Amino acid sequence: MAPPRKNALPKPLPDGFILTDTEKKKWKLGTIIGQGGFGLIYLASQDIDRPVAMDTDFVIKVEYQTNGPLFSELKFYQRAAKPESMQKWKKNRKLDFLGIPTYWGSGLAEYNDLSYRFMAMDRLGMDLQKVCDRNGGRLKKATVLQLGQRLVDVLEYIHENEYVHADIKAANLMHGYRDPEQVYLADYGLSYRYCPDGAHKEYKENPKRCHDGTIEYTSLDAHKGLAPSRRSDLQILGFCLLHWLCGSLPWNSVLKNPTQVQEAKTRLMDNLPDSVQQLSASRGSTDEVAAFLLYVKTLGYQDKPDYQHLKDLLASVVTGSLDFSSPQGPAGESDSKNPHTREKKAGRARGPSKAKPSPAEVEDGAHEGMKSKPVPACHIRGPPLPKPQSQQEEVLPAVRRSQRLRVAPVHSYKEDDCEEDDCEEDNSEDEEEEVRPKPIPACYLRGPPKSPSGQPKQKTESTWTGRKRDDQTVTSERWERVHMQRRKPEWANCDIKRQTNMEYTERWDEGPLHDRKGHSHQQQRCSQHWYKHRDSTGQDAGSTQTQGLMSCFIVLGAFLLVVAVLEFAKVHLNPFE
């Protein structure tokens, strides 16, 4: 008989065929329940006197002896996955479960001049790929994160035993037969001993081995032809988590072109974490997977990963058994566990949301605790005068204090019957009264006349800074132009006005105390200025006495006018009284 073609499925063995493993244990074959790689999977039992029951706990993989995948898997189990070594690991790491199938024995068999290799192991249930297909390609986010943590435990165990899996995918993740909520990482046909006897394989690209593994998830190292390493396993796991969470991967449309797949994976890894977080725009949060892949990117080819840190990155608020039910929302999880969905539903239950506030309203809201509510214009004496930006911080305390004094109670707004137009008219009239100062006689403007020599005379003691005009008045327009750079809002300058008024009153009241002959010092200075001015301009000296008397009467009248103005200002213009 011709030798069997390499990597071909073996011819089936008859039902009830007896196999003997290397430890002389006998196994009876039942029906075929599946096939994987290049082998067949049979139900099996150690009770060779009875037919194999359909609910048996064991299966046997059978391949031609010349095939390689089962041999690689067998070597992994014999070296790294013995039952006693796994039990010791779980005890030391305080793990309740480790998702690696139990190996029970192996051996060789002959049938019809054909040589077979077989391996007995635990029976497993349905693979995770069927669950993903049933759920539209996705799993709930909490389930994805829990799976990731459990698979990190599995990878840590096999990595510490000198092996890598190199082919992690949903089709190789199997539910437990007795406990469907437990998941096992199976099919170690592509497993690789990356660190034989403690010596890590060197970084060496091999063009003949480019793109090995399952093209959809294989690592960038495999695309370059490198031998698998620990970071390769973790990167493959990251791609799987992203697929289960989002339902697809960015390179799904170019899977027939391995080079384009490699380029797409390179772009994804180069632009982390944004490249992965962008996938969550319509499919739920992927921040944990982005952080996972970002850490894997930092690893060197021979670096040992921090497995506990990787588990912390995939930490989930949901613990306990895995939930493989179909996800309800775009985030890959039900509405009851998605806080964003709960907020949206709660918002709909409360009613329509309010209109988005304008930037001005947002800015005002920042000081809501210290500002009063807006007051209609008809209840305010006048708007504040414009002020330079540099003076805002200086007058802010006075502004807040004056606002608290000027704001009327809220309930009084509703009691007033003024219309909006009337309020605007009253407001404009008050504004004109506030801006325009009262006319002031020219003799009290402190701009001194110049001497014939052109040099200005010594300044008087008065602090008035106005200027003399031909019409002896200062208009509101001139007032705005002269004092624009240094004036402050009316309510911020109330203390200054009050102090200035007191100074004028004291200055006029001091005169009679120093001159008992009936003339104040101010009147004498005015007379002297008048006489000198007339002499310097060539006026007739004979009329000097008459004009001096007239000036005295003018000063006296002005004094009375100023006193009246000051009294009026105290009563009507001071907001603090």
C-alpha positions as CSV (number, residue, x, y, z in Angstrom):
1,M,0.0,0.0,0.0
2,A,1.2,3.5,-0.9
3,P,2.2,5.6,2.1
4,P,-0.4,8.2,3.1
5,R,-0.1,11.7,1.8
6,K,1.4,14.0,4.4
7,N,-1.0,16.3,6.2
8,A,-4.0,14.4,5.0
9,L,-6.8,13.3,7.2
10,P,-6.4,9.7,8.4
11,K,-8.7,6.9,7.3
12,P,-11.2,6.3,10.1
13,L,-10.6,3.5,12.6
14,P,-13.5,1.1,13.2
15,D,-15.9,1.7,16.1
16,G,-14.8,-0.1,19.2
17,F,-11.1,-0.3,18.2
18,I,-8.8,-0.8,21.2
19,L,-5.7,1.4,21.7
20,T,-2.9,0.9,24.2
21,D,-0.9,3.9,25.3
22,T,2.7,4.1,26.4
23,E,1.7,3.4,30.0
24,K,-0.2,0.2,29.0
25,K,-3.6,1.8,29.6
26,K,-6.3,0.6,27.2
27,W,-8.8,2.9,25.5
28,K,-11.8,2.0,23.5
29,L,-12.9,4.2,20.6
30,G,-16.4,5.4,20.1
31,T,-18.0,7.5,17.3
32,I,-16.2,10.4,15.6
33,I,-17.4,13.8,17.0
34,G,-15.1,16.1,15.1
35,Q,-11.9,16.8,13.3
36,G,-9.1,19.4,13.9
37,G,-6.0,20.2,11.9
38,F,-5.1,17.0,10.2
39,G,-6.6,14.5,12.7
40,L,-9.9,13.0,13.8
41,I,-11.5,13.2,17.3
42,Y,-13.2,10.1,18.7
43,L,-15.2,9.6,21.9
44,A,-13.3,7.2,24.2
45,S,-13.6,5.3,27.4
46,Q,-11.3,3.3,29.6
47,D,-14.0,0.7,30.1
48,I,-13.3,-1.6,27.2
49,D,-16.0,-4.1,28.1
50,R,-18.9,-1.8,27.2
51,P,-19.8,0.4,24.3
52,V,-18.5,3.9,24.6
53,A,-21.3,6.1,26.1
54,M,-22.3,9.3,24.5
55,D,-21.7,11.2,27.7
56,T,-18.1,10.0,28.2
57,D,-15.5,12.4,29.7
58,F,-12.7,11.5,27.4
59,V,-11.7,11.9,23.7
60,I,-8.8,10.7,21.6
61,K,-7.2,12.6,18.8
62,V,-5.8,10.4,16.0
63,E,-3.5,11.3,13.2
64,Y,-1.1,9.6,10.8
65,Q,2.2,9.0,12.5
66,T,4.0,11.1,9.8
67,N,1.9,14.2,10.5
68,G,3.4,16.9,12.6
69,P,0.7,18.9,14.4
70,L,-0.3,16.2,16.8
71,F,3.3,15.4,17.5
72,S,4.0,19.0,18.5
73,E,0.9,19.1,20.7
74,L,1.8,15.8,22.3
75,K,5.3,17.1,23.1
76,F,3.8,20.2,24.7
77,Y,1.5,18.1,27.0
78,Q,4.2,15.7,27.9
79,R,6.7,18.4,28.8
80,A,4.5,21.3,30.1
81,A,1.0,20.2,30.9
82,K,1.2,17.1,33.1
83,P,-1.7,17.0,35.6
84,E,0.5,17.1,38.7
85,S,2.5,20.1,37.4
86,M,-0.7,22.1,36.7
87,Q,-2.1,21.3,40.1
88,K,1.0,22.5,41.8
89,W,0.9,25.8,39.8
90,K,-2.7,26.5,40.7
91,K,-2.0,25.9,44.3
92,N,1.0,28.2,44.3
93,R,-0.9,31.0,42.4
94,K,-4.1,30.5,44.4
95,L,-6.1,29.8,41.2
96,D,-9.4,28.0,41.2
97,F,-9.2,27.2,37.5
98,L,-6.5,27.0,34.8
99,G,-7.9,26.7,31.2
100,I,-5.6,23.9,29.9
101,P,-7.1,20.5,29.0
102,T,-5.8,17.6,31.0
103,Y,-3.5,15.1,29.1
104,W,-4.2,11.4,30.0
105,G,-2.0,9.4,27.7
106,S,-0.7,8.8,24.2
107,G,0.8,6.1,21.9
108,L,1.1,4.5,18.5
109,A,-1.3,2.1,16.7
110,E,-1.4,0.0,13.5
111,Y,-4.4,-0.6,11.3
112,N,-4.5,-1.9,7.7
113,D,-0.7,-1.3,7.4
114,L,-1.1,2.3,8.4
115,S,0.6,3.8,11.4
116,Y,-1.4,6.1,13.7
117,R,-0.5,8.4,16.6
118,F,-3.1,9.1,19.2
119,M,-3.5,11.2,22.4
120,A,-6.2,10.9,25.1
121,M,-7.4,14.0,26.9
122,D,-10.4,15.6,28.5
123,R,-13.6,16.0,26.5
124,L,-14.5,19.6,25.8
125,G,-17.6,21.3,24.7
126,M,-18.5,23.7,21.9
127,D,-15.9,26.2,20.7
128,L,-16.2,29.9,21.3
129,Q,-16.4,30.7,17.5
130,K,-19.9,29.2,17.4
131,V,-20.9,31.4,20.3
132,C,-19.5,34.5,18.5
133,D,-21.3,33.6,15.3
134,R,-24.5,33.2,17.2
135,N,-24.1,36.6,18.8
136,G,-23.3,38.4,15.6
137,G,-19.5,38.2,16.0
138,R,-19.4,40.0,19.4
139,L,-19.3,39.2,23.1
140,K,-20.3,41.4,26.0
141,K,-17.5,43.7,27.2
142,A,-17.4,42.2,30.7
143,T,-17.1,38.7,29.2
144,V,-14.3,39.8,26.9
145,L,-12.3,41.3,29.8
146,Q,-12.9,38.2,32.0
147,L,-11.8,35.9,29.1
148,G,-8.7,38.1,28.6
149,Q,-7.7,37.7,32.3
150,R,-8.1,34.0,32.3
151,L,-6.1,33.6,29.1
152,V,-3.3,35.7,30.6
153,D,-3.2,33.1,33.4
154,V,-2.9,30.3,30.8
155,L,-0.2,32.0,28.8
156,E,1.8,32.8,31.9
157,Y,1.8,29.0,32.8
158,I,2.8,27.8,29.4
159,H,5.4,30.6,29.0
160,E,7.0,29.6,32.3
161,N,7.2,26.1,30.9
162,E,9.2,27.2,27.9
163,Y,6.3,27.2,25.4
164,V,4.2,29.6,23.4
165,H,0.8,28.8,21.9
166,A,1.1,30.9,18.7
167,D,-2.5,30.2,17.5
168,I,-4.9,31.8,19.9
169,K,-8.4,32.3,18.4
170,A,-12.1,31.7,19.2
171,A,-12.0,28.3,17.3
172,N,-9.4,27.1,19.7
173,L,-11.2,28.2,22.9
174,M,-13.5,25.4,24.1
175,H,-16.2,25.3,26.7
176,G,-16.0,22.7,29.4
177,Y,-18.1,19.6,28.7
178,R,-19.5,19.4,32.2
179,D,-19.2,23.1,33.0
180,P,-19.9,25.2,29.9
181,E,-19.0,28.4,31.8
182,Q,-15.3,27.3,31.9
183,V,-13.2,28.0,28.8
184,Y,-10.0,26.1,27.8
185,L,-7.3,27.0,25.4
186,A,-6.9,24.0,23.2
187,D,-5.1,22.8,20.0
188,Y,-1.4,23.2,20.7
189,G,-0.5,21.9,17.2
190,L,1.4,25.2,16.4
191,S,2.9,25.5,19.9
192,Y,6.6,26.4,19.9
193,R,9.4,25.9,22.4
194,Y,10.7,29.4,22.4
195,C,13.1,28.9,25.3
196,P,14.6,25.4,25.3
197,D,16.6,24.7,28.5
198,G,16.2,28.4,29.5
199,A,17.9,29.9,26.4
200,H,15.6,32.3,24.5
201,K,15.6,32.0,20.7
202,E,17.5,34.8,18.9
203,Y,15.9,37.5,16.9
204,K,16.2,36.2,13.3
205,E,13.8,37.0,10.5
206,N,13.1,34.1,8.1
207,P,11.4,35.1,4.8
208,K,10.4,31.5,4.3
209,R,8.2,31.5,7.4
210,C,6.5,34.9,6.9
211,H,2.8,35.2,7.8
212,D,2.6,31.9,9.7
213,G,-0.5,31.2,11.8
214,T,-4.1,32.4,11.4
215,I,-3.7,35.4,9.2
216,E,-6.5,37.3,11.0
217,Y,-4.8,37.3,14.4
218,T,-1.2,36.4,13.8
219,S,1.5,38.7,15.3
220,L,3.7,41.2,13.5
221,D,6.7,39.0,14.5
222,A,5.1,36.1,12.5
223,H,4.4,38.4,9.6
224,K,8.2,39.2,9.5
225,G,9.2,35.5,9.7
226,L,10.3,35.6,13.3
227,A,10.0,32.6,15.6
228,P,7.0,33.0,18.1
229,S,7.8,34.6,21.4
230,R,5.9,35.7,24.6
231,R,5.1,39.1,23.2
232,S,3.7,37.4,20.0
233,D,1.2,35.4,22.1
234,L,0.1,38.6,23.9
235,Q,-0.3,40.5,20.7
236,I,-2.4,37.8,19.2
237,L,-4.6,37.8,22.3
238,G,-5.0,41.6,22.0
239,F,-6.2,41.3,18.4
240,C,-8.7,38.6,19.5
241,L,-10.1,40.7,22.4
242,L,-10.5,43.6,20.0
243,H,-12.4,41.4,17.5
244,W,-14.7,39.9,20.2
245,L,-15.4,43.4,21.5
246,C,-16.0,45.2,18.2
247,G,-17.3,42.3,16.0
248,S,-14.6,42.9,13.3
249,L,-11.1,44.1,12.7
250,P,-9.8,46.9,10.5
251,W,-8.1,44.4,8.1
252,N,-11.0,42.0,7.6
253,S,-11.5,43.2,4.0
254,V,-7.9,42.3,3.0
255,L,-7.4,38.9,4.6
256,K,-6.5,37.4,1.2
257,N,-3.5,39.7,1.0
258,P,-1.1,39.0,3.9
259,T,1.1,42.0,3.1
260,Q,-1.9,44.4,3.4
261,V,-2.9,42.7,6.6
262,Q,0.6,43.3,8.0
263,E,0.5,46.9,6.9
264,A,-2.9,47.4,8.6
265,K,-1.7,45.8,11.8
266,T,1.5,48.0,11.8
267,R,-0.6,51.2,11.4
268,L,-2.8,50.1,14.3
269,M,0.2,49.4,16.6
270,D,2.0,52.6,15.6
271,N,-0.9,54.8,16.4
272,L,-1.9,53.4,19.8
273,P,-4.0,54.1,21.8
274,D,-6.0,56.3,19.4
275,S,-6.2,53.7,16.6
276,V,-8.0,51.3,18.9
277,Q,-10.0,53.9,20.8
278,Q,-11.4,55.2,17.5
279,L,-13.0,51.8,17.0
280,S,-15.2,52.4,20.1
281,A,-17.0,55.4,18.5
282,S,-20.0,53.2,17.6
283,R,-19.2,49.9,19.2
284,G,-18.4,50.6,22.8
285,S,-15.4,51.4,24.9
286,T,-12.1,49.8,23.9
287,D,-9.8,51.6,26.3
288,E,-8.8,48.5,28.2
289,V,-7.8,46.7,25.0
290,A,-5.9,49.8,23.8
291,A,-3.9,49.9,27.1
292,F,-3.3,46.1,26.8
293,L,-1.8,46.4,23.2
294,L,0.1,49.6,24.2
295,Y,1.9,47.7,26.9
296,V,2.6,44.8,24.5
297,K,4.2,47.3,22.1
298,T,6.7,48.3,24.8
299,L,8.0,44.7,25.1
300,G,11.2,43.5,23.5
301,Y,11.5,40.2,21.6
302,Q,13.0,38.5,24.6
303,D,11.4,40.5,27.4
304,K,9.4,38.8,30.1
305,P,5.9,40.4,30.4
306,D,4.4,41.6,33.7
307,Y,1.4,39.3,33.7
308,Q,-0.2,40.7,36.8
309,H,-0.1,44.2,35.2
310,L,-1.8,42.8,32.1
311,K,-4.6,41.3,34.2
312,D,-5.0,44.7,36.0
313,L,-5.4,46.4,32.7
314,L,-8.2,44.1,31.8
315,A,-9.9,44.4,35.2
316,S,-13.7,44.3,35.0
317,V,-16.3,45.4,37.6
318,V,-18.2,42.2,36.7
319,T,-16.8,39.0,38.4
320,G,-18.0,35.4,38.7
321,S,-19.1,33.2,35.9
322,L,-18.9,34.1,32.2
323,D,-22.0,35.4,30.5
324,F,-22.1,34.3,26.8
325,S,-25.6,35.7,26.1
326,S,-26.0,38.0,23.1
327,P,-25.0,41.6,23.7
328,Q,-27.9,44.1,23.6
329,G,-26.1,47.4,23.0
330,P,-23.4,48.7,20.7
331,A,-20.9,48.4,23.6
332,G,-21.1,44.7,23.6
333,E,-23.0,44.5,26.8
334,S,-26.6,44.7,28.0
335,D,-28.3,48.0,28.8
336,S,-28.5,47.1,32.5
337,K,-24.7,46.9,32.8
338,N,-23.9,49.8,30.5
339,P,-23.8,53.0,32.5
340,H,-23.9,55.2,29.4
341,T,-27.1,53.4,28.2
342,R,-28.6,53.8,31.7
343,E,-27.9,57.6,31.6
344,K,-29.6,58.0,28.2
345,K,-32.7,56.0,29.3
346,A,-32.9,58.0,32.5
347,G,-32.7,61.2,30.5
348,R,-35.6,60.2,28.3
349,A,-37.6,59.3,31.3
350,R,-37.0,62.7,32.9
351,G,-38.1,64.5,29.8
352,P,-36.4,66.6,27.1
353,S,-33.1,68.1,28.0
354,K,-32.6,71.8,28.2
355,A,-31.1,73.8,25.5
356,K,-27.3,74.1,25.5
357,P,-26.3,77.2,27.3
358,S,-24.4,79.9,25.4
359,P,-20.8,80.6,26.2
360,A,-21.8,83.8,28.1
361,E,-24.2,81.8,30.3
362,V,-21.5,79.2,31.0
363,E,-19.1,81.9,32.0
364,D,-21.7,83.5,34.2
365,G,-22.5,80.1,35.8
366,A,-18.9,79.8,37.0
367,H,-19.6,82.6,39.5
368,E,-23.2,81.6,40.3
369,G,-22.4,81.3,43.9
370,M,-21.2,84.9,44.3
371,K,-23.4,86.8,41.8
372,S,-27.0,87.8,42.2
373,K,-29.7,87.1,39.7
374,P,-30.0,89.4,36.7
375,V,-32.0,92.6,37.4
376,P,-34.3,94.2,34.8
377,A,-32.9,97.5,33.5
378,C,-35.9,99.5,34.8
379,H,-34.8,98.7,38.4
380,I,-31.2,99.8,38.0
381,R,-30.1,103.4,38.2
382,G,-27.7,103.1,35.3
383,P,-25.3,100.6,33.7
384,P,-21.7,100.7,34.7
385,L,-19.4,102.8,32.6
386,P,-17.0,100.9,30.4
387,K,-13.6,100.2,32.0
388,P,-10.3,99.0,30.7
389,Q,-9.5,95.3,31.0
390,S,-6.6,96.0,33.3
391,Q,-8.9,97.6,35.9
392,Q,-11.3,94.7,36.2
393,E,-9.5,92.8,38.9
394,E,-9.0,96.1,40.9
395,V,-12.7,97.0,41.0
396,L,-14.1,93.5,41.3
397,P,-14.7,93.5,45.1
398,A,-16.4,97.0,44.8
399,V,-18.5,95.7,42.0
400,R,-19.7,92.7,43.9
401,R,-20.4,94.8,47.0
402,S,-22.3,97.4,45.1
403,Q,-24.3,94.7,43.3
404,R,-25.4,93.2,46.5
405,L,-26.6,96.7,47.7
406,R,-28.3,97.7,44.5
407,V,-30.2,94.5,43.6
408,A,-33.9,94.6,44.6
409,P,-35.7,91.6,46.0
410,V,-36.7,89.1,43.3
411,H,-40.4,89.2,44.2
412,S,-40.5,93.0,43.6
413,Y,-39.9,92.5,39.8
414,K,-43.2,90.8,39.3
415,E,-45.0,93.6,41.2
416,D,-43.8,96.3,38.9
417,D,-46.0,97.0,35.8
418,C,-43.4,98.8,33.7
419,E,-43.2,97.6,30.1
420,E,-39.9,96.7,28.4
421,D,-39.9,99.8,26.3
422,D,-40.5,102.1,29.3
423,C,-37.6,100.4,31.1
424,E,-35.3,101.1,28.2
425,E,-36.3,104.7,28.1
426,D,-35.8,105.2,31.8
427,N,-32.5,103.4,31.6
428,S,-31.3,105.7,28.8
429,E,-32.3,108.8,30.7
430,D,-30.5,107.6,33.9
431,E,-27.5,106.8,31.8
432,E,-27.3,110.3,30.4
433,E,-27.6,111.8,33.9
434,E,-24.9,109.6,35.2
435,V,-22.4,110.2,32.4
436,R,-22.9,114.0,31.9
437,P,-21.4,116.0,34.8
438,K,-22.8,119.4,36.0
439,P,-21.3,122.5,34.5
440,I,-18.5,123.9,36.6
441,P,-17.4,127.6,36.5
442,A,-14.2,128.2,34.7
443,C,-12.5,129.9,37.7
444,Y,-12.5,126.6,39.5
445,L,-10.8,124.7,36.8
446,R,-7.2,124.4,38.0
447,G,-5.4,125.0,34.7
448,P,-3.2,128.0,35.5
449,P,-2.5,130.8,32.9
450,K,0.9,130.9,31.5
451,S,3.3,133.8,32.3
452,P,4.8,136.1,29.5
453,S,7.9,134.0,29.5
454,G,6.0,130.9,28.5
455,Q,6.7,128.9,31.7
456,P,3.7,127.6,33.6
457,K,3.2,129.0,37.1
458,Q,3.5,126.8,40.2
459,K,0.5,124.5,40.7
460,T,-2.1,125.3,43.3
461,E,-3.0,123.0,46.1
462,S,-6.3,122.0,44.4
463,T,-6.4,118.5,43.0
464,W,-9.0,119.3,40.3
465,T,-7.7,118.2,36.9
466,G,-10.3,119.7,34.5
467,R,-9.4,122.2,31.8
468,K,-10.7,125.7,31.0
469,R,-13.0,126.1,28.1
470,D,-14.3,129.3,26.4
471,D,-17.9,128.3,27.2
472,Q,-16.8,127.7,30.8
473,T,-18.4,124.2,30.8
474,V,-17.3,120.7,30.2
475,T,-19.6,118.7,28.0
476,S,-20.2,115.0,28.4
477,E,-18.4,114.3,25.1
478,R,-15.2,116.0,26.4
479,W,-15.6,114.3,29.7
480,E,-15.7,110.9,28.0
481,R,-12.6,111.6,25.9
482,V,-10.4,113.1,28.7
483,H,-11.2,110.5,31.4
484,M,-11.6,107.3,29.3
485,Q,-8.3,105.8,30.3
486,R,-8.7,106.1,34.1
487,R,-12.3,106.3,35.1
488,K,-14.1,103.5,36.9
489,P,-17.7,102.4,37.2
490,E,-19.9,104.8,39.1
491,W,-20.5,102.5,42.0
492,A,-16.7,101.7,42.2
493,N,-15.9,105.4,42.5
494,C,-18.5,106.3,45.1
495,D,-16.0,106.4,47.9
496,I,-13.6,108.6,45.8
497,K,-16.4,111.1,45.0
498,R,-17.4,111.3,48.6
499,Q,-13.9,111.9,49.7
500,T,-13.4,114.5,47.0
501,N,-16.6,116.3,48.0
502,M,-15.4,116.4,51.6
503,E,-12.1,117.8,50.6
504,Y,-13.8,120.7,48.7
505,T,-16.1,121.4,51.7
506,E,-13.2,121.4,54.1
507,R,-11.1,123.6,51.8
508,W,-13.9,126.3,51.5
509,D,-14.6,126.0,55.3
510,E,-10.9,126.6,56.2
511,G,-10.7,130.0,54.6
512,P,-12.5,132.2,57.3
513,L,-10.5,130.5,60.1
514,H,-7.2,131.9,58.7
515,D,-8.5,135.3,57.5
516,R,-10.8,137.2,59.8
517,K,-11.1,140.2,57.5
518,G,-13.8,138.7,55.3
519,H,-11.7,137.2,52.4
520,S,-10.5,133.5,52.2
521,H,-7.2,132.5,50.9
522,Q,-8.8,131.1,47.8
523,Q,-10.4,134.5,47.1
524,Q,-7.1,136.3,47.6
525,R,-5.4,133.9,45.1
526,C,-8.2,134.4,42.6
527,S,-7.8,138.2,42.9
528,Q,-4.0,138.0,42.5
529,H,-4.3,135.9,39.4
530,W,-6.8,138.4,38.0
531,Y,-4.6,141.4,38.6
532,K,-1.5,139.8,37.2
533,H,-3.3,138.6,34.2
534,R,-4.6,142.0,33.4
535,D,-1.2,143.7,33.9
536,S,0.5,141.2,31.6
537,T,-2.0,141.7,28.8
538,G,-1.8,145.5,28.9
539,Q,-5.2,146.3,30.4
540,D,-6.0,149.7,31.9
541,A,-4.7,149.8,35.5
542,G,-7.5,152.1,36.5
543,S,-10.2,149.5,36.2
544,T,-8.3,146.9,38.3
545,Q,-10.0,147.8,41.5
546,T,-13.5,147.6,40.0
547,Q,-12.8,144.3,38.4
548,G,-11.3,142.9,41.6
549,L,-14.6,143.7,43.4
550,M,-16.5,141.9,40.6
551,S,-14.3,138.9,40.9
552,C,-15.0,138.7,44.6
553,F,-18.7,138.7,44.0
554,I,-18.3,136.0,41.4
555,V,-16.3,133.9,43.8
556,L,-18.8,134.3,46.5
557,G,-21.7,133.3,44.2
558,A,-19.7,130.4,42.9
559,F,-19.1,129.3,46.5
560,L,-22.8,129.2,47.2
561,L,-23.4,127.3,43.9
562,V,-20.8,124.7,44.8
563,V,-22.2,124.2,48.2
564,A,-25.7,123.6,46.7
565,V,-24.2,121.2,44.1
566,L,-22.5,119.2,46.8
567,E,-25.6,118.9,48.9
568,F,-27.5,117.8,45.9
569,A,-24.8,115.2,45.1
570,K,-24.9,113.9,48.6
571,V,-28.6,113.3,48.5
572,H,-29.1,112.1,44.9
573,L,-25.8,110.7,43.6
574,N,-24.4,108.7,46.4
575,P,-25.7,105.1,46.1
576,F,-24.5,104.2,49.6
577,E,-26.9,106.6,51.4
